[in-house]
């Protein structure tokens, strides 16, 4: 993700959307499913980017 093109508010929106997708994936496929883990890893990256701003 290009840091210069994503605003602070857009980043928060992405984090919230991905968090919702991760929760849904966990409920539907289980916490150890590849889809849930992929969402979790992407969410970790976005949160780290948010914290580093």
N, CA, C and O atoms as a GROMACS GRO file, in nm:
protein
  212
    1UNK      N    1   0.084  -0.118   0.000
    1UNK     CA    2   0.000   0.000   0.000
    1UNK      C    3   0.088   0.124   0.000
    1UNK      O    4   0.186   0.132   0.074
    2UNK      N    5   0.054   0.218  -0.082
    2UNK     CA    6   0.132   0.340  -0.094
    2UNK      C    7   0.090   0.439   0.014
    2UNK      O    8  -0.023   0.488   0.012
    3UNK      N    9   0.179   0.469   0.107
    3UNK     CA   10   0.149   0.556   0.220
    3UNK      C   11   0.106   0.696   0.178
    3UNK      O   12   0.025   0.758   0.245
    4UNK      N   13   0.160   0.747   0.068
    4UNK     CA   14   0.132   0.884   0.028
    4UNK      C   15  -0.008   0.900  -0.031
    4UNK      O   16  -0.058   1.012  -0.038
    5UNK      N   17  -0.070   0.792  -0.073
    5UNK     CA   18  -0.200   0.801  -0.138
    5UNK      C   19  -0.316   0.767  -0.045
    5UNK      O   20  -0.432   0.790  -0.081
    6UNK      N   21  -0.289   0.714   0.072
    6UNK     CA   22  -0.395   0.676   0.164
    6UNK      C   23  -0.398   0.776   0.279
    6UNK      O   24  -0.299   0.794   0.350
    7UNK      N   25  -0.513   0.840   0.297
    7UNK     CA   26  -0.526   0.936   0.406
    7UNK      C   27  -0.547   0.864   0.538
    7UNK      O   28  -0.575   0.744   0.542
    8UNK      N   29  -0.532   0.939   0.644
    8UNK     CA   30  -0.551   0.887   0.779
    8UNK      C   31  -0.691   0.825   0.795
    8UNK      O   32  -0.705   0.715   0.847
    9UNK      N   33  -0.792   0.897   0.749
    9UNK     CA   34  -0.930   0.848   0.760
    9UNK      C   35  -0.954   0.724   0.674
    9UNK      O   36  -1.025   0.632   0.714
   10UNK      N   37  -0.893   0.722   0.555
   10UNK     CA   38  -0.906   0.604   0.469
   10UNK      C   39  -0.842   0.483   0.533
   10UNK      O   40  -0.894   0.372   0.524
   11UNK      N   41  -0.729   0.503   0.598
   11UNK     CA   42  -0.660   0.394   0.665
   11UNK      C   43  -0.746   0.338   0.779
   11UNK      O   44  -0.756   0.217   0.796
   12UNK      N   45  -0.807   0.426   0.857
   12UNK     CA   46  -0.897   0.382   0.963
   12UNK      C   47  -1.015   0.304   0.907
   12UNK      O   48  -1.057   0.203   0.965
   13UNK      N   49  -1.068   0.350   0.796
   13UNK     CA   50  -1.179   0.281   0.732
   13UNK      C   51  -1.137   0.142   0.683
   13UNK      O   52  -1.211   0.045   0.699
   14UNK      N   53  -1.019   0.133   0.624
   14UNK     CA   54  -0.966   0.003   0.579
   14UNK      C   55  -0.948  -0.092   0.697
   14UNK      O   56  -0.981  -0.210   0.687
   15UNK      N   57  -0.896  -0.041   0.807
   15UNK     CA   58  -0.875  -0.123   0.926
   15UNK      C   59  -1.009  -0.177   0.977
   15UNK      O   60  -1.021  -0.295   1.008
   16UNK      N   61  -1.109  -0.090   0.986
   16UNK     CA   62  -1.239  -0.134   1.035
   16UNK      C   63  -1.305  -0.234   0.942
   16UNK      O   64  -1.366  -0.330   0.988
   17UNK      N   65  -1.293  -0.212   0.812
   17UNK     CA   66  -1.352  -0.305   0.715
   17UNK      C   67  -1.284  -0.441   0.722
   17UNK      O   68  -1.351  -0.545   0.721
   18UNK      N   69  -1.152  -0.441   0.731
   18UNK     CA   70  -1.079  -0.567   0.736
   18UNK      C   71  -1.105  -0.640   0.868
   18UNK      O   72  -1.112  -0.763   0.872
   19UNK      N   73  -1.120  -0.564   0.976
   19UNK     CA   74  -1.153  -0.625   1.105
   19UNK      C   75  -1.288  -0.697   1.096
   19UNK      O   76  -1.303  -0.808   1.147
   20UNK      N   77  -1.384  -0.633   1.031
   20UNK     CA   78  -1.515  -0.695   1.013
   20UNK      C   79  -1.504  -0.822   0.928
   20UNK      O   80  -1.565  -0.924   0.960
   21UNK      N   81  -1.427  -0.815   0.820
   21UNK     CA   82  -1.408  -0.934   0.735
   21UNK      C   83  -1.341  -1.047   0.811
   21UNK      O   84  -1.377  -1.164   0.793
   22UNK      N   85  -1.244  -1.014   0.896
   22UNK     CA   86  -1.175  -1.116   0.973
   22UNK      C   87  -1.270  -1.184   1.072
   22UNK      O   88  -1.266  -1.306   1.088
   23UNK      N   89  -1.352  -1.105   1.138
   23UNK     CA   90  -1.449  -1.161   1.233
   23UNK      C   91  -1.547  -1.252   1.162
   23UNK      O   92  -1.578  -1.361   1.210
   24UNK      N   93  -1.596  -1.207   1.048
   24UNK     CA   94  -1.690  -1.288   0.969
   24UNK      C   95  -1.624  -1.418   0.923
   24UNK      O   96  -1.685  -1.524   0.932
   25UNK      N   97  -1.501  -1.409   0.874
   25UNK     CA   98  -1.429  -1.528   0.829
   25UNK      C   99  -1.408  -1.624   0.945
   25UNK      O  100  -1.423  -1.745   0.929
   26UNK      N  101  -1.375  -1.572   1.061
   26UNK     CA  102  -1.356  -1.656   1.179
   26UNK      C  103  -1.483  -1.728   1.220
   26UNK      O  104  -1.479  -1.845   1.259
   27UNK      N  105  -1.595  -1.659   1.212
   27UNK     CA  106  -1.724  -1.720   1.247
   27UNK      C  107  -1.766  -1.826   1.146
   27UNK      O  108  -1.822  -1.929   1.183
   28UNK      N  109  -1.739  -1.800   1.019
   28UNK     CA  110  -1.784  -1.891   0.914
   28UNK      C  111  -1.688  -2.008   0.889
   28UNK      O  112  -1.732  -2.119   0.861
   29UNK      N  113  -1.558  -1.983   0.900
   29UNK     CA  114  -1.460  -2.082   0.859
   29UNK      C  115  -1.371  -2.132   0.973
   29UNK      O  116  -1.295  -2.227   0.956
   30UNK      N  117  -1.380  -2.068   1.088
   30UNK     CA  118  -1.295  -2.106   1.201
   30UNK      C  119  -1.176  -2.013   1.214
   30UNK      O  120  -1.133  -1.950   1.117
   31UNK      N  121  -1.124  -2.005   1.334
   31UNK     CA  122  -1.015  -1.911   1.362
   31UNK      C  123  -0.883  -1.950   1.298
   31UNK      O  124  -0.797  -1.865   1.278
   32UNK      N  125  -0.866  -2.077   1.265
   32UNK     CA  126  -0.741  -2.123   1.204
   32UNK      C  127  -0.749  -2.141   1.053
   32UNK      O  128  -0.658  -2.196   0.992
   33UNK      N  129  -0.858  -2.093   0.993
   33UNK     CA  130  -0.871  -2.106   0.847
   33UNK      C  131  -0.774  -2.012   0.778
   33UNK      O  132  -0.735  -1.910   0.834
   34UNK      N  133  -0.736  -2.048   0.657
   34UNK     CA  134  -0.644  -1.964   0.580
   34UNK      C  135  -0.701  -1.825   0.556
   34UNK      O  136  -0.628  -1.726   0.560
   35UNK      N  137  -0.830  -1.817   0.530
   35UNK     CA  138  -0.894  -1.688   0.505
   35UNK      C  139  -0.887  -1.597   0.629
   35UNK      O  140  -0.855  -1.479   0.618
   36UNK      N  141  -0.916  -1.654   0.745
   36UNK     CA  142  -0.910  -1.577   0.870
   36UNK      C  143  -0.768  -1.532   0.899
   36UNK      O  144  -0.745  -1.417   0.937
   37UNK      N  145  -0.673  -1.622   0.881
   37UNK     CA  146  -0.533  -1.589   0.908
   37UNK      C  147  -0.481  -1.484   0.810
   37UNK      O  148  -0.402  -1.397   0.848
   38UNK      N  149  -0.522  -1.491   0.684
   38UNK     CA  150  -0.482  -1.392   0.585
   38UNK      C  151  -0.534  -1.254   0.625
   38UNK      O  152  -0.461  -1.155   0.618
   39UNK      N  153  -0.661  -1.248   0.665
   39UNK     CA  154  -0.718  -1.121   0.710
   39UNK      C  155  -0.644  -1.068   0.832
   39UNK      O  156  -0.618  -0.948   0.841
   40UNK      N  157  -0.609  -1.157   0.923
   40UNK     CA  158  -0.538  -1.117   1.044
   40UNK      C  159  -0.402  -1.058   1.011
   40UNK      O  160  -0.362  -0.957   1.068
   41UNK      N  161  -0.330  -1.120   0.919
   41UNK     CA  162  -0.198  -1.070   0.879
   41UNK      C  163  -0.208  -0.935   0.811
   41UNK      O  164  -0.128  -0.845   0.837
   42UNK      N  165  -0.308  -0.920   0.723
   42UNK     CA  166  -0.327  -0.791   0.656
   42UNK      C  167  -0.365  -0.683   0.757
   42UNK      O  168  -0.319  -0.569   0.747
   43UNK      N  169  -0.449  -0.720   0.852
   43UNK     CA  170  -0.490  -0.625   0.956
   43UNK      C  171  -0.370  -0.582   1.039
   43UNK      O  172  -0.356  -0.464   1.072
   44UNK      N  173  -0.284  -0.676   1.074
   44UNK     CA  174  -0.162  -0.643   1.148
   44UNK      C  175  -0.078  -0.540   1.072
   44UNK      O  176  -0.026  -0.446   1.131
   45UNK      N  177  -0.065  -0.558   0.940
   45UNK     CA  178   0.014  -0.466   0.859
   45UNK      C  179  -0.047  -0.326   0.858
   45UNK      O  180   0.024  -0.226   0.869
   46UNK      N  181  -0.180  -0.320   0.845
   46UNK     CA  182  -0.247  -0.190   0.843
   46UNK      C  183  -0.236  -0.119   0.978
   46UNK      O  184  -0.214   0.002   0.984
   47UNK      N  185  -0.251  -0.194   1.086
   47UNK     CA  186  -0.239  -0.136   1.220
   47UNK      C  187  -0.097  -0.085   1.243
   47UNK      O  188  -0.078   0.022   1.301
   48UNK      N  189   0.000  -0.160   1.198
   48UNK     CA  190   0.140  -0.115   1.211
   48UNK      C  191   0.162   0.014   1.132
   48UNK      O  192   0.228   0.106   1.180
   49UNK      N  193   0.108   0.018   1.011
   49UNK     CA  194   0.120   0.139   0.930
   49UNK      C  195   0.052   0.257   1.001
   49UNK      O  196   0.106   0.368   1.002
   50UNK      N  197  -0.065   0.233   1.059
   50UNK     CA  198  -0.136   0.338   1.132
   50UNK      C  199  -0.053   0.388   1.250
   50UNK      O  200  -0.045   0.508   1.273
   51UNK      N  201   0.008   0.298   1.324
   51UNK     CA  202   0.087   0.334   1.441
   51UNK      C  203   0.214   0.411   1.404
   51UNK      O  204   0.263   0.492   1.483
   52UNK      N  205   0.266   0.386   1.285
   52UNK     CA  206   0.390   0.450   1.241
   52UNK      C  207   0.369   0.587   1.179
   52UNK      O  208   0.467   0.653   1.141
   53UNK      N  209   0.247   0.631   1.166
   53UNK     CA  210   0.218   0.763   1.106
   53UNK      C  211   0.238   0.874   1.205
   53UNK      O  212   0.218   0.991   1.172
   0.00000   0.00000   0.00000
